[in-house]
Amino acid sequence: MDLSIRFENTPGLPENRGPITVGWFLNTQKSGVIYFPPERFRGAEKNREHAKSASRCPAVINMESRYFVFRSPIDMHLGFIRDKDGKPGLRNLAGDMSAVRSNKLGQMITMANEREWRYPGVPTLQLTLPYVLIADEPVYVTQLAPFMHYQKDPWPGTIFGGRFPINVWPRPLMWAFEWQDTEKPLKINRGDPLFYVMFEGLSPDRSFALVEAELTKDLEEYMEFVSGAVNYVNQTFSLFERAEEIRPQTLLTPIKRRRED
C-alpha cells in the first residue's frame, strides 16, 4: 500500500471505507499522569430539546465532530518582563501559590529568542508537550486555537499551529503562543482547552477515530530517524519523501486495555 503524502491523484491506494484510525501517545512517561487524553469536541450535544436548535443541525454536528480537544496539563499565570538589560523574560505571577515549581515551569514553558519572533515586539512562548500522533494511511493534522470554547478572560494573544502529515512525520505537538498585549497577563487553568486538532484524509467523507497507541520499537526507531530535522534544515517538508522510503508499513498499534469484570 502506498503511503504517499500527496493527496491528489495518489496511485495504488485502495478505496478504504469506515473511519480513519489515528493513534496518539506520549513520547515520555515522565509525569505522564498530568496529561489529559485528547477528546472529541462535544459542543453539538449542549441543547437538543428544540427542533431548530443548532445542536440538531447536520452541518454543525459534522463540523464539530471533526475537532479534537487538547487540554492544559498545568496552571499558568504569567507576566512578560524585561530585565535591566532589556532582555525579555517571564514572571510567575502566582508566586508562592503556584501549583508548579518555578524550575519545572521553566522547563516546560520557554520564550523563543527575540530574533525568531514573527513580529517585532510580539514574544513567542512555547509549551513543550509529549503528545504524538500517528496514522497508517495518508492523514494531515492541523493544529489551531480553541475557538469554540468561550473564554471569560480572553488570552492576550493568539496561538499559531501548523499542518503536516502524521503518517510520515510523527513528532511531538507544541503549543506556541504569540503575546500581542504584553501589558496583560496570560492565565490558563489546568484542564482549560489549549488547542484543537483537525484531521484530513484522502476522502472528505470519512470520519476519524482517535485511539491511544503503543510506542512500539518500530515506531520509536522511526521517530528517532525523523526527529530533530528542524535543527539542521529549514525546509523539513522536503524530507517527507525520504522519510516515506524507510517507513515501516505499520506503525499504529492500538493499546488494548484490560477490562475488569
C-alpha positions in Angstrom: 0.0 0.0 0.0 1.3 3.4 -1.0 1.5 5.8 2.0 2.2 8.8 -0.2 1.9 12.3 1.3 0.3 13.5 -2.0 -3.4 13.7 -1.7 -4.2 14.4 -5.4 -4.0 11.5 -7.9 -2.3 9.2 -5.5 -1.8 5.9 -7.4 -2.3 2.5 -6.0 -4.4 3.4 -3.0 -7.4 1.1 -2.2 -10.7 2.8 -1.6 -10.9 2.5 2.2 -14.2 2.8 4.0 -15.2 3.5 7.5 -13.4 5.8 10.0 -9.7 6.5 9.6 -7.8 5.4 12.8 -5.4 7.9 14.2 -3.2 7.0 17.2 -2.0 9.2 19.9 0.6 8.5 22.6 3.0 10.3 25.0 6.7 10.1 23.9 7.7 10.2 27.6 6.0 8.7 30.6 7.7 11.1 33.0 4.9 12.9 34.9 2.6 11.4 32.2 -0.3 11.3 34.7 -0.8 15.1 34.4 -1.7 15.0 30.7 -5.3 14.7 29.7 -6.2 12.3 27.0 -7.4 14.2 23.9 -11.1 14.2 23.4 -13.6 14.8 20.6 -15.3 18.2 20.8 -18.9 17.8 22.1 -20.4 21.2 21.6 -23.4 19.9 19.5 -24.7 17.9 22.5 -25.4 21.0 24.6 -29.1 21.5 23.7 -31.1 19.2 21.5 -34.6 20.0 23.0 -35.7 22.2 20.2 -36.0 21.0 16.6 -34.4 24.2 15.2 -31.5 24.3 17.7 -28.1 24.5 16.1 -27.3 21.4 18.1 -29.5 19.4 15.7 -28.0 21.0 12.5 -26.2 18.2 10.5 -23.7 20.8 9.2 -22.8 21.8 12.8 -22.6 18.3 14.0 -20.5 17.2 11.1 -18.1 20.1 11.5 -17.7 19.9 15.3 -17.2 16.1 15.3 -14.0 16.6 13.3 -12.2 18.6 16.1 -10.4 17.0 19.0 -9.5 19.0 22.1 -6.2 19.0 23.9 -6.2 20.5 27.4 -3.6 22.3 29.5 -1.8 19.9 31.9 -0.8 22.8 34.3 -1.9 26.1 35.7 -0.2 29.1 34.0 -0.3 32.7 35.4 2.5 34.5 33.6 3.6 38.1 33.1 6.0 39.4 30.5 9.1 41.3 31.8 12.3 42.8 30.5 15.4 42.8 32.8 17.7 45.8 33.3 19.5 45.0 30.1 16.2 44.8 28.1 16.3 41.0 27.8 12.7 39.6 27.6 11.6 37.0 30.2 8.7 35.6 32.1 7.4 36.1 35.7 5.3 33.5 37.5 2.6 35.8 38.8 1.2 33.0 41.0 4.3 33.3 43.2 4.3 31.1 46.3 0.7 30.0 45.4 1.8 28.4 42.2 0.9 24.8 41.8 4.0 24.3 39.6 7.5 24.7 41.0 9.4 27.5 39.2 12.2 25.3 37.9 9.7 22.8 36.4 7.6 25.6 34.9 10.8 27.0 33.3 11.5 23.6 31.8 8.0 23.3 30.2 7.5 26.9 29.1 10.2 28.8 27.2 10.4 32.0 25.3 11.8 32.0 21.8 14.9 34.1 21.0 13.7 37.6 20.2 15.3 37.4 16.8 13.0 34.5 16.0 9.7 36.3 16.9 7.5 36.6 13.8 6.5 40.2 14.6 8.6 42.9 16.4 7.6 43.3 20.0 5.4 40.2 20.0 7.0 37.5 22.1 6.6 33.8 21.2 6.1 31.3 24.0 6.4 27.6 23.6 4.9 24.9 25.9 6.6 21.6 25.4 4.2 18.7 25.2 4.7 14.9 24.8 1.7 14.2 22.6 2.5 12.5 19.3 0.0 11.5 16.5 0.4 8.6 14.1 -1.6 7.0 11.2 -1.0 4.2 8.8 -2.7 5.9 5.8 -2.3 9.5 4.5 -3.5 11.9 7.1 -2.7 15.6 7.6 -3.2 17.2 11.0 -4.0 20.9 11.5 -3.4 22.5 14.9 -5.5 25.6 15.7 -6.8 27.7 18.5 -9.8 26.5 20.7 -12.2 28.9 19.0 -15.4 27.1 20.0 -14.7 27.4 23.7 -15.8 30.7 25.4 -13.1 32.4 27.4 -14.3 34.7 30.2 -10.8 36.3 30.3 -9.5 36.2 26.7 -5.8 35.4 26.2 -3.7 38.4 25.4 -2.6 37.0 22.1 -3.1 34.1 19.7 -1.6 30.7 19.2 -0.2 29.6 15.9 -0.3 26.0 14.9 0.6 24.2 11.7 -0.3 21.4 9.3 1.8 18.3 8.5 1.3 14.6 7.5 1.4 12.5 10.6 1.7 9.2 8.7 5.3 10.1 7.6 6.2 12.8 10.2 5.2 11.8 13.8 6.5 14.5 16.1 5.6 15.9 19.5 3.0 18.7 19.3 3.9 22.0 20.8 1.7 24.9 22.0 3.1 28.1 20.5 1.7 31.5 21.7 2.2 35.0 20.3 1.8 37.5 23.1 0.3 40.6 21.4 -0.6 42.6 24.5 2.3 42.1 26.9 0.7 44.5 29.4 -1.8 41.9 30.2 -1.1 38.6 32.0 -1.5 35.2 30.4 -3.7 33.0 32.6 -4.7 29.4 31.8 -6.0 26.9 34.3 -5.2 23.2 34.3 -7.9 21.5 32.2 -8.7 24.5 30.0 -8.6 23.8 26.2 -5.1 24.7 24.8 -5.8 23.9 21.2 -7.8 21.8 18.7 -6.6 19.4 16.1 -8.4 18.6 12.9 -7.6 15.7 10.5 -7.7 15.4 6.8 -7.7 12.2 4.8 -7.9 11.3 1.1 -11.7 11.2 1.3 -13.6 14.2 2.8 -16.5 11.8 3.7 -14.6 9.6 6.1 -14.6 10.3 9.8 -11.8 9.8 12.3 -11.4 7.6 15.3 -8.7 8.6 17.8 -7.2 5.8 19.9 -4.3 5.5 22.3 -1.4 3.9 20.5 1.5 1.8 21.7 5.1 3.1 21.4 6.5 0.1 19.7 10.1 -0.5 18.8 9.5 0.2 15.1 7.7 3.4 15.9 10.4 4.6 18.3 13.1 3.9 15.8 11.2 5.7 13.0 10.7 8.7 15.2 14.4 8.8 16.0 15.1 8.8 12.3 13.0 11.9 11.6 13.4 13.8 14.9 15.4 17.0 15.2 15.5 17.7 11.5 14.4 21.2 12.1 17.7 21.9 13.8 19.6 21.1 10.6 17.5 22.2 7.7 15.0 25.0 7.1 12.5 23.2 4.8 11.7 20.0 6.6 8.8 19.3 4.2 11.4 18.5 1.6 12.4 15.5 3.7 8.9 13.8 3.7 9.6 11.6 0.6 12.9 10.4 2.1 11.2 9.5 5.3 8.5 7.7 3.4 11.1 5.5 1.7 12.2 3.9 5.0 8.9 4.0 6.8 7.6 0.6 8.1 4.3 -0.5 6.6 2.6 -0.5 10.0 3.4 1.9 12.9 0.0 2.2 14.6 -0.8 -0.4 17.2 -3.8 0.5 19.4 -3.3 -0.2 23.1 -5.7 -2.9 24.4 -6.9 -2.1 27.9 -7.7 -5.0 30.1 -11.3 -4.9 31.2 -12.3 -5.5 34.8 -15.2 -8.0 35.3 
